[in-house]
């Protein structure tokens, strides 16, 4: 066996795999979007399997609350960019592959350029705006997406937008979820998640990527796997063989204004800013930096709290819920100026 293949001898020895399949992995380019609970284990196993080029796209930084499920990070990494840390760790794990960090936020303005050079996209995101954006961009560019999602004790895995023999495409995310109200679905910080579930679903996603690239096994295309970590039971729900959606253009992503911790502190000293905490009551009781307080799903019931002429800074633990709050406020009260605290309380 060639010295380059000795590292992968166990998978090369698999029936129906062989050196030809390993060569396909070496030539492949995979984009992992979201270096969090799903992206960490998925990227780690993709790197160990010998994927030739892996892109890691994430603009977020590591926070303490990430560490229980985002297994590539350690306490000294807090405050550092996830994409850069992930690439450095995985490059040490496998020096023979290429790792590319993408630290800019993926938006409608850059998504087509970011995904252009990759063969398949692994969706490890935790917000609906980016998930829909990736889905639509993949449909427009003809690329498959390996989807994963986790919440509390349940996870989901599917493969979207595969090419069918008759020239059609398999269902995509919008076939199953035409539209989701993000304010009505709590994220992991609010609803919680068992950490082992992230590893299980992330590994399943990596498995689907490897199957796709090597043309082995039966992909989760046209169906979705639902896994329950409490009962260790899973079921596969069939969606259909071809998509019923007609995606012709990208939806424009909201331009959410952010402000740094330093800028916020200066504004508070000058009495030009007012804080708004949109975390849960429990999070508020544990630690807060003041300001108005109501949870994200209560924002629409508290629009009368926002006065023209004032500038508000929403904050949460990481900046994601506060970003959703700013977007919602822009839709409901376009005349009110509001920012999302960059990095949340982790950056504070």
N, C-alpha and C positions, 0 to 999 in steps of 0.2 A: 504493500500500500504506500502511496505517495506520502511523504512526511506531513504535508499540509492536511491530509485526511486522517492521520492517526488520532487527532483530537476528537474526531467525530466517528470513530470506529464502531461504537455501539449502535448509533442510528444508521450508519451505512450498512450494518449487518442485518437490518430489518428486512423481512421478506418484501419484495416489491419496491424497495427503497434504493439501496445501492449508491454507487459513486455518481451516477447520472443525476439522481435526485439531489445529492449534496451539491453538485455543480449548479443546479438550478437555484438553490438557496444562496450560493456564493454570488451569483449574478443578480440577485433580487435586490430591490430597493423598497423598504417599508417605512411608512411615516406613522409614528405613534403620536397621536394628538392627546395631550393630557398626561403629565408625568406624576400622577397621583396614585390613589389606591389601586386602580386597574393598570395604569401605564407602567408602574414600577415592576410588578411581577411579569407582565407581558413582555416588556422590553428586555428584562433580564434573561428570560428564556429564549427570546428571539436572538439575542446576542450570543448566548451559549450554543445555540443550534447552528450558528455560522451564517446568518443573513449577512450578505456582503455590505450593504449600506442601510443604516437605520437612522432616520431623522427623528428627533425628539422635539416636539413643539409644545411649549408651555411658557407663558409670560409671568407666571406666579412665582413667589418665593416660598421657601420652607417655613412653616410655623410649628410650634410645639404640638398643636392638636393634630398635625399630620402624622406624627411619628408612630402612632399605634397601628397604622395600616399601610403607610407608605415606606416600605421596608428598605429602600435604598439610602435613606437619610438617617443622620445621627444628630444629636443636640448641637454640636458645633456648626452644623449646616444651616441652622435657623437664620433666616434673613437673606440667604443666598438663593440665586436663581435655580429652580428645579431642573430646567433643561440642561444647564451647564454642569451641575453636580451629577446628574444621571449619565451624561456622556463621559465624564471623567471616570466615574466608577465602572461603567461597562467597558470602557477602553482598557482598563486594567484587567478586567475579567477576560477579555478576548482582544488582544492586541492585533489580531489578524483581520479585523473588520473595520469599517469606516463609520464613525458616529458624527452626526451633524446636529448641533443645537439650533433651534429656531426660537428665539426669545421674544420676538414681537407678538403682540396679540393678533390672533387670526380674525380678520374682518372681511366684509364683502369686497373691500378694496384690494386685498392681497391674497385671498384664499386660493384663487386659481393659479397664481404664481407659486405659492408654497407647495401645492400638491402636484404640480406639473411633472416633476421628474421621478415620481414614485409610482410603483406598480400597484400598491394596495394601501389602504388607509385603515389604521386601527383606531377606532373611536373610544378613547378613555376619558372623555370630557364629563363634566358634572353640571353643565348648564344647557338649557334647551336652545338658546339662541345659537351657540356654536354647533350644537348637534344638528340642528336643521340646516345651518349654513354648510357644514361638511357634507351632509347628505345631498343637498342640492348641487353643490359644486362637483361632487363625485358623479352624479347623474349626468350633468352637462359635459363632463370630461370623459365619461365612460369608464370610470374606475370603481372597483368593488370596495365596500366598506365592511369591516368586521366590527360589529357593534357590541358593546357591553354596558350594563348598568347595574347598580347595586343600591339597595335601600333596606335598612334594618337587617332582616334575615333572608331577604330574597334577592336573587340575581337573574339577569337575562342575558342571553347571547344570541346573535343572529348574524347572517351575512347578507348584506344588501347589494342590489344592483349588479348581479352576475349576468353574463351574457348567455342567452339560451340558444340552442341549435337553430331555431327558426328566425333568429335575428332580434327577437324581443329581449327585454331585460326582466330579471326577477324583481319581486317587490322591493321597495325601499322604505325608509323610515316613515315617510308620509303615508304610505299605504296602511300602515298599522296605527299610526298616530298622526292624523291630518293636522291637528293643532293642539298644543298643550298650553294651558295658562300656568306660567312658571310660578306665579305668586301663590298658587293653590297646592303646589307640590313641595314639601319641605326637603331641604338638602340634608346631607349626612350630619352636618353640624347641628341641625335642629332635630331631625328625626332619629339620628343615630345609625350606626352600622357595625356589625360584628366584624372585626378585622380580618378573620380568616376567610370571610366571604370574598373580600377583595382579591385575595390570592387565588382562590378557586376560579372566580370568573375571569380574572386576568390571564390565568394559565389556559383556560378554555379558549379565550380569544387568540392567544399565541398559537394554540393548537390548530385553530381554523386557518390562520395565516399560513402555517407550514403546510397544511393539507392543500390549500389553494395553490401555493407556489410549486408544490411537487406533484400536483395532480393525483393525490392519493386520498382514499376514503370518500365519504359522502358529506358534502358541505351542508351547513345549516342555511341554505338558500331557499327562499320561499317558505320558511318556517322559523319559529323562535323557540329556544329552549328556556324553560323557567325552572329555576333551582331553589329549593327551600333548605337553608342550612340547618334549621331546627329538626326537620324530619329526615334530612339527607335524601329526599325524594326529588326527582325531576320529571318533567313532562315536556313533550315537544308538541307545539300547536302549529298546524299547517295554515299558512296564510294564502297561498296560491302560487301559480307557476309564473305569472307575469304581472308587471306593475299596471295599475289602473290610474296612476297619476300622470300629469302632463306638466313637467317642470321645464320652463323655457327661459327663465332668468333667475338671477340671485335676488333674494330680498335684501334690501339695504340694512346693514346693522346700525344700531343706534350709536350716535357719537356721545359716549358718556364722559363727562368731564370728571377728571380726578384731581386730587390735591394731595401733596405730600404731608407727612406729619409735621415737618418744619413749617410749611406754609400755613397749616391749620393752627399751630401754636401761635404763630405771629398774628394771624387773624383774630384769634381769641383774645390776645393781649390788646389789640386795637379795637375790640368790640365790633368787628365787621362781619363776624361769622357766628352762626348758631349751630350747635351740634344736635344730631338726631340719631339716637341709638335704636336700631331696628332688629336687635337680637331678642332672644327669648327672655322671659322673666328670670329664669334660673341663671342664664349668662349674665344678666344685668346685676343680679344680687351678688354673684361671685366677684365681679370687677366691672367698673365702668368709669368713664371720664366725663360724666355729666351729660346734660342736654335733655331734650325731649325723648320720650321712650314709648314706642309701640312696635309690635312685631310686623314683619314685612306684609303678611296677609291682612293686617289691620290698617295699612296705609290709606286705602281708599276711604275708610270710615273716618279718617282724621285729616282730610284735606283742608278743613277750616282752620287748622293750626298754622298753616303757612301763609305768611303775609307778604304782599308785594313790597318790593324795596329791600327785603332782607335776603341774605345769602346763607344757604344751609349746607352743612357737611354731614352726610349720612355715614355712619360707621357700623361695622360688624366685626367678626373675628378675622376675616381674610380679605374683605373688599368685594366679595362676590354678591352677597345679599344686598349690600349697600349700592352696588352697581345696578341691580335690578330695581331698587327703590328709586334711584335717580331716573332710570328709564321710564318707570311708571309715572313719576311726577312730571316728567317732560310731556308725556302723553295727556295727562289730566289737567295740568296747570302749566302750559308752555311759557307763561310770563314769569314764572318763579325760577330764580337761579339756584342751582344746587350742584354739589360736587359729591363724589364718592371718595372716602379716605383711602388713599393708595396703600395697599397692603394690610388694611384693617388695623385692628389693635396689635397684630403681630408686628406691624411696621411702626407702631406708636412707641 
